[in-house]
Amino acid sequence: MEATVRVIARDGAAGVTHRTVAREAELPTTATTYYFSSIDALLTAALTQCMEEDSARIEALVAAPGGDKRRALAELMAEILSPPGHLLAEFELCLLAVRRPEQRAATRRWQEALAAFARQFTDEPLRVKLFAQSYDGLLLQGLLADKPPTADEFEELLRELLPDPGGAA
């Protein structure tokens, strides 16, 4: 799966073939064709793994005792953007899922993890939804920026999206 993500980061999803992934993984082509009968199956598996890993990171932040969780998330966001290859591949995989409904299931746990993070700060359904939908947008804008946002910049935005109760961020 990591080889698939590296190929997507480098060449885009259109560059994914059994041969390119096998070469990237330093395996015979038969290895990829044995486990994945089609490129769609390979891309779905890569998206699923990426979403599982991302969800696990957010769930770990939710489960962690104490600490400044918005700061921890801001630091994670800045880290994800440096280098941006893996994140770029994930966005490309997510965009493929827009046209392939069977791949969307992989993104549900991700959205649930983001909502759980937001619910630590608010029980307002609209604010939870706003955060969950804004998070990916913040990272996408970070990819598009000439200079990626810092953890401090992300933290400022997260505190605006998820203010402390009573409005004191």
Helices and strands as residue ranges (DSSP letters): H 2-11, G 13-15, H 18-25, H 29-35, H 39-63, H 69-80, H 85-99, G 101-103, H 105-118, H 125-144, H 151-161, G 165-167
